Amino acid sequence: MEDLPDALIGEIVKRINSTSDLNSFSLVSKRLYNIEAQHRHLIRISCGLHPATDAIVSLASRFPNFLKVDINYSSWKQAHGNQLDNHGLLMLGSYCPMLSDLTLSFCSDIDDSGMCYLTLCKKLLTLRLNSAARITSTGLLAVAVGCKNLSALHLINCNGINGNSEWLKYLGSNGSLEELVVKNCKGISHYNLLLFGSGWMKLQRFMFQVRTLMRSFEFDDPAYVPNCMYRYDFYCESLKELSLRRIVTLKEIGLRSLLGKCKSREKVCLHFVLGLTDSDMITLAQNCSNLKSISLQLEPFHCRERGGFVFRTPLTDKSLKALALRCRMLQVVELTMFACEPSYPEIGFTQEGLVLLFQSCPIHELVLCGANIFDDEEMRALSSAQFLETLELMDCIEITDDGMRLLADCPSLVNLTLRQCDDFSDVGVGEVVRSRKLDSLIVEGCSQVSLKAVQGAAKSVHYDDDYPGYGNLNRAGLMDGSVTD
């Protein structure tokens, strides 16, 4: 390699992802040591570096051009010594002028003062804060004001952030944010996020999730005006990805209003959104003809119908029909019916509605979970799906060997995942794997399918006797946030 030009060696370095491999590479010669240092753009710091501030200075001197720093103290113990603190962030901002991407996870010694030092990072584009307990709205405002180029902000389990939304208002009116993720932050409600204002025009990806779904329709919406149909005067024409998880909404109140505003949307995740109705999905379908991916996770509750209430998941075939007719680019679909009892019609969809969706859209990837209405006859519709490449069936208790055999005729199927389905056996699965050249086969928690039946059945095979999925949880699991996304 000594005969290769520096530029070519630099390109080789960029393609080495393993830190240990890069370290070994740099030990070959002084020349390679220097070239590797110039092209190292990512640094990960955890409990092993002590003292942490001195380590930051040393690393910055060794790798002057790194762009991305990931600091993670998730496994930190007192014996590991002091964590990186506010002074460490000062050194980071002073010695790393090229820094554009920073992640701080479980950094308990960093507070709002440390956030102020981030304003030294003039090229900072992405900031991720995970379990940063001492950072408050004051620190976020300092970042919003000082980091003018910030385009992505992730806030995860940051419970020190209170209801003061000045940072959000500032980012909305003066920032350039294109990606905003807020997960499990107690002090931030989805009504606070509406104060983002004109910032919605620039946003391309948005996710909001709370840890616990409260069964209450009480709300404190700062933009709410009684008897006014158009409460939220903002647009989000650039928003391509929308994810809402475990929120409670009323009609035209809160983030639910986003469903009718985003014509550029390509990906939607609506997971346990209490208050969601067929009207919302119809509005979504009418406004999002470019929709390519949708994930719906639903739980039954008492829905008002003519003559009273019925206990079922909130969406019906009206939603599926709207998607089938309006979203002809839909390629990725997840339908999860959580904790629905098979002995009672708790699922709002019917077999006919599901088949209409499968036959109308060019679905490449499909996940069906808890669909106890989906049986062997509906598998026939899947077997004729021309574009279906990836299929996951989980807790679908009505599918037998007869239904599995039909998958043998699925023309494009190359990835198959089976979880917690107990009514088919080695016989049905065996016919599929013999007829299809599968790239991937995953079988977990299917009591009648053996390891012997799947060994060597695909390029990649994973088998497990058990799987702790939705089928083993009760409805209380949703309430306390124990259901993972």
C-alpha positions in Angstrom: 0.0 0.0 0.0 3.0 2.3 0.4 2.9 2.7 -3.4 -0.7 4.0 -3.5 -1.4 7.7 -3.6 -2.7 9.4 -0.4 -6.1 10.2 -2.0 -6.7 6.5 -2.8 -5.7 5.3 0.6 -8.1 8.0 2.0 -10.9 6.4 0.0 -10.1 3.0 1.5 -10.1 4.4 5.0 -13.6 5.9 4.5 -14.9 2.4 3.7 -13.6 0.8 6.9 -16.4 0.9 9.6 -14.8 -1.0 12.4 -12.9 1.0 15.0 -10.5 -1.9 15.8 -9.7 -2.3 12.1 -9.0 1.4 11.7 -6.7 1.3 14.8 -4.9 -1.7 13.3 -4.6 0.1 9.9 -2.9 3.1 11.6 -0.2 0.9 13.2 1.1 -0.3 9.8 3.3 2.8 9.2 3.6 6.4 10.1 2.2 7.4 6.7 -0.9 5.3 7.1 -1.2 6.6 10.7 -1.3 10.2 9.5 -3.7 9.4 6.6 -6.1 7.5 8.8 -6.1 10.4 11.3 -7.1 12.9 8.6 -10.0 10.7 7.5 -11.4 9.6 10.8 -14.8 11.3 10.9 -16.6 9.4 13.7 -15.6 9.1 17.4 -17.5 7.0 20.0 -16.8 7.7 23.7 -18.1 5.6 26.6 -17.0 4.6 30.1 -13.5 3.5 29.1 -11.9 7.0 28.7 -10.7 8.6 31.9 -10.3 11.4 32.6 -12.9 12.2 30.0 -12.0 15.9 29.3 -8.3 15.1 28.7 -9.4 12.2 26.4 -11.5 14.7 24.3 -8.5 17.0 23.9 -6.2 14.1 23.0 -8.7 12.7 20.4 -9.3 16.1 18.9 -5.5 16.6 18.5 -5.2 13.1 16.9 -8.2 13.4 14.6 -8.6 17.1 13.6 -11.3 16.5 11.0 -13.9 14.3 12.8 -17.5 15.3 12.1 -19.5 13.1 14.4 -19.2 12.4 18.1 -21.3 9.8 20.0 -20.9 10.0 23.8 -22.8 7.2 25.6 -22.7 6.5 29.3 -25.6 4.0 29.4 -23.5 1.4 31.3 -21.6 3.9 33.5 -20.8 3.0 37.1 -19.0 5.1 39.8 -15.9 2.9 39.5 -15.5 4.2 35.9 -14.5 7.6 37.1 -16.0 11.0 36.2 -18.1 11.4 33.1 -17.6 14.1 30.5 -19.0 17.3 32.0 -19.7 20.9 30.9 -16.0 21.7 30.7 -15.6 18.7 28.4 -18.2 20.2 26.1 -16.3 23.5 26.1 -13.2 21.6 25.0 -15.2 19.8 22.4 -16.5 23.0 20.9 -13.0 24.6 21.1 -11.0 21.8 19.5 -13.5 20.4 17.0 -14.4 23.2 14.6 -15.8 20.7 12.0 -18.2 19.0 14.4 -21.6 18.6 12.7 -23.3 15.6 14.5 -23.3 15.1 18.3 -25.1 12.5 20.4 -25.2 12.7 24.2 -26.6 9.7 26.0 -27.0 9.3 29.8 -24.6 12.2 30.4 -25.6 13.0 33.9 -22.9 15.7 34.5 -24.0 17.9 31.6 -26.6 20.6 32.2 -27.7 23.9 30.6 -24.2 25.4 30.9 -22.9 22.7 28.7 -25.6 23.4 26.1 -24.4 27.0 26.0 -20.9 25.8 25.1 -22.3 24.0 22.0 -22.8 27.4 20.4 -19.1 27.2 19.7 -19.9 24.5 17.2 -20.9 26.7 14.4 -21.3 23.8 11.9 -23.5 21.7 14.2 -26.3 20.2 12.1 -27.6 17.3 14.2 -28.0 17.1 18.0 -29.4 14.0 19.8 -30.0 14.1 23.6 -30.9 10.8 25.2 -31.7 10.6 28.9 -30.1 14.0 29.6 -31.9 14.6 32.9 -30.3 17.9 33.8 -30.9 19.7 30.5 -34.0 22.0 30.6 -35.8 24.3 28.2 -33.2 27.0 29.0 -30.4 24.9 27.6 -32.5 24.1 24.5 -33.1 27.8 23.9 -29.4 28.5 24.1 -28.8 25.8 21.4 -31.7 27.2 19.3 -30.2 30.7 19.4 -26.6 29.8 19.0 -26.6 26.9 16.5 -28.0 28.6 13.5 -27.5 25.6 11.1 -29.2 23.0 13.3 -31.3 20.8 11.0 -32.1 17.8 13.2 -33.0 17.6 16.9 -33.8 14.4 18.8 -35.0 14.5 22.4 -35.4 11.1 24.1 -36.3 10.6 27.8 -35.3 14.2 28.6 -37.6 14.8 31.6 -35.9 18.0 32.8 -37.5 19.9 29.9 -40.6 21.7 31.2 -43.5 23.3 29.5 -41.6 26.5 28.6 -41.7 26.4 24.8 -39.6 29.4 23.9 -36.9 27.1 22.4 -39.5 25.6 20.1 -41.0 29.0 19.1 -37.5 30.2 18.3 -36.6 27.2 16.2 -39.9 27.5 14.4 -39.5 31.2 13.5 -35.7 31.5 13.1 -34.3 28.0 12.7 -33.7 25.6 9.8 -34.9 22.4 11.4 -35.8 19.6 9.0 -36.1 16.7 11.5 -37.7 16.8 15.0 -38.0 13.7 17.2 -39.5 13.9 20.7 -39.9 10.6 22.6 -41.0 10.1 26.2 -40.3 13.6 27.5 -42.7 14.2 30.3 -42.7 18.0 30.1 -43.4 18.2 26.3 -47.0 17.7 25.2 -48.2 17.4 21.6 -50.0 20.7 22.2 -46.7 22.4 23.0 -45.3 21.2 19.7 -48.0 23.1 17.8 -46.1 26.3 18.8 -43.4 25.3 16.3 -45.4 27.6 14.0 -43.9 28.4 10.7 -41.2 25.8 11.4 -43.6 23.2 10.1 -43.1 24.5 6.6 -39.5 23.3 6.6 -39.9 20.1 8.6 -39.4 16.9 6.6 -39.5 14.3 9.4 -41.4 14.4 12.6 -41.9 11.9 15.4 -43.7 12.3 18.7 -44.2 9.6 21.3 -45.2 9.5 24.9 -44.3 6.7 27.3 -47.7 6.1 28.8 -51.1 6.4 27.1 -53.5 8.0 29.5 -57.2 7.1 28.9 -58.4 10.7 29.2 -59.6 13.3 26.7 -58.7 16.2 29.0 -56.5 18.6 27.1 -54.6 21.8 27.6 -54.1 23.1 24.1 -52.6 26.7 23.9 -54.0 27.1 20.3 -57.5 25.9 21.1 -60.3 28.3 20.3 -63.9 27.0 21.0 -66.2 26.6 18.1 -63.5 27.5 15.5 -63.0 25.0 12.7 -59.6 26.3 11.6 -57.6 26.4 14.8 -54.1 25.8 13.5 -52.9 28.3 10.9 -49.8 26.6 9.7 -48.7 24.4 6.8 -46.3 21.5 6.5 -46.0 20.9 2.8 -42.5 19.5 3.1 -43.3 16.8 5.7 -42.5 13.4 4.3 -42.4 11.3 7.4 -44.9 11.5 10.3 -45.0 9.3 13.3 -47.4 9.7 16.2 -47.4 7.2 19.1 -49.5 6.9 22.2 -51.2 10.2 22.1 -54.8 11.2 22.9 -56.6 13.5 20.6 -60.0 15.1 20.0 -61.4 16.0 16.6 -59.3 18.9 15.0 -57.3 19.3 18.3 -53.6 18.7 18.6 -51.2 16.9 16.3 -54.1 15.0 14.7 -54.6 18.1 12.6 -51.3 17.2 10.7 -53.1 14.3 9.0 -54.9 16.6 6.6 -52.1 19.1 5.9 -49.1 17.2 4.5 -49.4 16.5 0.7 -45.8 15.4 0.4 -46.1 12.7 3.0 -44.5 9.4 2.0 -44.3 7.5 5.3 -46.9 7.5 8.2 -46.8 5.6 11.6 -49.9 5.9 13.8 -49.4 3.7 16.9 -52.1 3.6 19.5 -53.5 7.1 18.7 -56.6 7.3 20.9 -59.3 9.3 19.1 -58.3 8.2 15.6 -61.2 7.7 13.2 -62.0 6.6 9.7 -62.5 10.2 8.8 -58.9 10.9 9.7 -57.7 8.1 7.4 -59.9 9.2 4.6 -58.5 12.7 4.8 -55.0 11.3 4.9 -55.6 9.2 1.8 -57.2 12.1 -0.1 -54.2 14.4 0.6 -51.3 11.9 0.3 -51.3 10.3 -3.1 -47.5 9.8 -2.7 -47.8 7.7 0.4 -45.4 4.7 0.2 -45.4 3.3 3.7 -48.0 3.1 6.5 -47.8 1.5 9.9 -51.0 1.2 12.0 -51.0 -0.2 15.5 -54.5 -0.3 17.0 -56.1 -1.3 20.2 -59.9 -1.9 20.7 -62.0 0.5 22.7 -65.6 1.6 22.8 -66.5 3.2 19.5 -69.8 5.0 18.9 -72.0 3.6 16.2 -75.7 3.8 15.3 -77.6 2.3 18.2 -74.8 2.7 20.8 -71.2 1.6 21.3 -69.2 -1.4 20.0 -65.9 -2.6 21.4 -63.4 -2.7 18.5 -60.3 -1.2 17.0 -61.1 2.4 15.8 -60.6 1.9 12.0 -62.8 -0.1 9.7 -62.9 -1.1 6.0 -63.7 2.6 5.1 -60.0 3.4 6.0 -58.7 0.4 4.0 -60.9 1.3 1.0 -59.7 4.9 1.0 -56.0 3.7 1.1 -56.7 1.2 -1.7 -58.4 3.8 -4.0 -56.2 6.8 -3.3 -52.7 5.6 -2.4 -51.7 3.6 -5.5 -47.9 3.9 -4.6 -48.3 2.2 -1.2 -45.5 -0.4 -0.9 -44.9 -1.0 2.8 -47.9 -1.9 5.1 -48.0 -2.8 8.8 -51.3 -3.7 10.4 -51.1 -4.6 14.1 -54.2 -5.4 16.1 -53.1 -5.4 19.7 -54.6 -7.8 22.3 -57.8 -8.4 20.3 -59.7 -11.4 21.6 -60.6 -14.0 18.8 -63.9 -14.9 20.4 -65.4 -11.4 19.9 -65.4 -9.1 16.9 -62.9 -6.6 18.3 -61.2 -5.9 14.9 -62.8 -3.2 12.9 -61.4 -4.6 9.6 -63.0 -7.4 7.7 -61.5 -10.1 5.4 -62.9 -8.3 2.4 -61.3 -5.0 3.4 -57.9 -6.5 3.8 -58.1 -8.3 0.5 -59.1 -5.1 -1.3 -56.0 -3.4 0.0 -53.7 -6.2 -0.9 -55.1 -6.4 -4.4 -55.2 -2.7 -5.1 -51.7 -1.5 -4.0 -48.2 -2.7 -5.2 -47.3 -3.9 -1.7 -43.7 -5.0 -1.4 -43.5 -5.5 2.4 -46.4 -6.6 4.6 -46.6 -7.1 8.4 -49.8 -8.6 9.9 -49.9 -8.9 13.6 -52.8 -10.1 15.7 -55.1 -10.4 12.7 -57.3 -13.2 14.0 -59.8 -12.6 11.1 -57.1 -13.5 8.6 -57.4 -17.1 7.6 -56.4 -19.5 4.8 -58.8 -18.0 2.2 -57.2 -14.6 2.6 -53.8 -16.2 2.2 -54.9 -17.0 -1.4 -55.1 -13.3 -2.1 -51.5 -12.8 -0.7 -50.2 -15.7 -2.8 -51.2 -13.8 -6.0 -49.7 -10.5 -4.9 -47.2 -9.8 -7.8 -44.9 -7.4 -5.9 -44.8 -9.0 -2.4 -41.2 -9.6 -1.4 -41.3 -9.5 2.4 -44.0 -11.0 4.6 -44.2 -11.1 8.4 -47.1 -12.9 10.1 -47.3 -12.6 13.9 -50.0 -14.0 16.2 -52.2 -14.8 13.2 -54.0 -17.8 14.8 -56.3 -18.8 11.9 -53.6 -19.6 9.4 -53.1 -23.4 8.9 -50.9 -25.6 6.7 -53.4 -25.1 3.9 -52.9 -21.4 4.0 -49.1 -21.7 4.2 -49.0 -24.0 1.2 -50.6 -21.1 -0.9 -47.5 -19.0 -0.2 -45.5 -21.4 -2.4 -47.1 -19.7 -5.4 -46.2 -16.1 -4.3 -44.1 -15.0 -7.3 -41.8 -12.5 -5.6 -41.6 -13.7 -2.0 -37.9 -13.8 -0.7 -38.2 -12.8 3.0 -40.5 -14.6 5.4 -41.0 -14.1 9.1 -43.3 -16.2 11.2 -43.9 -15.4 14.9 -46.3 -16.9 17.4 -48.4 -18.7 14.9 -49.4 -22.1 16.3 -51.9 -23.5 13.7 -49.4 -24.4 10.9 -46.6 -26.9 11.2 -43.5 -28.3 9.4 -45.7 -29.5 6.6 -47.0 -26.1 5.5 -43.7 -24.3 6.1 -41.8 -27.1 4.3 -43.8 -26.6 1.1 -43.0 -22.9 1.1 -39.3 -23.2 1.5 -39.1 -26.0 -1.0 -40.8 -23.9 -3.7 -39.3 -20.5 -3.0 -35.7 -19.5 -3.0 -35.8 -17.5 0.2 -33.1 -15.0 1.1 -34.3 -14.8 4.7 -36.4 -17.1 7.0 -37.2 -16.2 10.6 -39.3 -18.5 12.8 -39.9 -17.5 16.4 -42.4 -18.9 18.9 -44.3 -21.2 16.4 -45.0 -24.3 18.5 -45.5 -26.7 15.7 -42.5 -25.7 13.5 -39.2 -27.4 14.4 -35.6 -26.3 13.9 -35.0 -29.3 11.7 -37.7 -28.1 9.2 -36.0 -24.7 8.6 -32.4 -25.6 8.7 -30.8 -24.7 5.4 -34.1 -23.4 4.1 -32.8 -19.9 3.1 -29.6 -18.0 2.7 -30.2 -16.6 6.2 -32.2 -18.6 8.8 -33.0 -17.7 12.4 -35.0 -20.0 14.7 -36.2 -19.6 18.3 -38.6 -21.6 20.4 -40.0 -18.5 22.0 -40.8 -14.9 21.1 -42.0 -12.3 23.8 -44.2 -10.4 21.4 -47.7 -8.8 21.5 -49.4 -12.1 21.8 -47.9 -12.6 25.3 -48.9 -9.1 26.5 -52.2 -7.9 27.9 -53.8 -4.5 27.4 -52.2 -3.2 30.6 -48.9 -3.4 28.8 -49.9 -0.6 26.5 -50.9 1.6 29.4 -47.6 1.5 31.2 -45.5 1.8 28.1 -44.1 -1.7 28.1 -45.0 -2.3 24.5 -41.9 -1.6 22.4 -42.0 0.1 19.1 
